[in-house]
Amino acid sequence: MNYHIFREIADSWVLLAMFMVFVGAGFWAFRPGSRPIHDDASTVPFRHEDAPAPDTTDLEALK
């Protein structure tokens, strides 16, 4: 009997809650004003492009 009640809740309310979290995450990611945050995060790999790390395979350069 309890399984049937939990199954009903999982099929309806939990599914609705998961859908609302998904929609909320989409709205949060594309909200107005978040563009600078996303632009900053997208340039993280290129921040030290002008001064790359030394090549560790060249042993003479490390001495």
CORDALIN-V642045 format. One record per residue. RES is the residue in one letter. D_CENTER is the distance of its C-alpha to the mean C-alpha in Angstrom with 2 decimals. Layout:
res = (RES,RES)
d_center = (D_CENTER,D_CENTER)
This chain:
res = (M,N,Y,H,I,F,R,E,I,A,D,S,W,V,L,L,A,M,F,M,V,F,V,G,A,G,F,W,A,F,R,P,G,S,R,P,I,H,D,D,A,S,T,V,P,F,R,H,E,D,A,P,A,P,D,T,T,D,L,E,A,L,K)
d_center = (40.04,36.98,34.94,35.79,34.62,31.27,30.86,31.64,29.09,26.32,27.28,27.29,25.66,22.75,21.96,22.22,19.99,17.18,17.68,17.65,14.32,12.90,14.85,13.97,10.18,11.35,13.84,11.72,9.44,12.82,15.01,17.77,17.41,13.71,14.68,15.75,12.56,10.68,13.86,14.00,10.64,11.78,15.08,14.26,15.70,18.78,19.76,22.52,23.68,27.19,27.71,26.25,26.71,30.15,30.78,31.37,33.43,36.16,38.15,40.62,38.04,36.99,40.61)
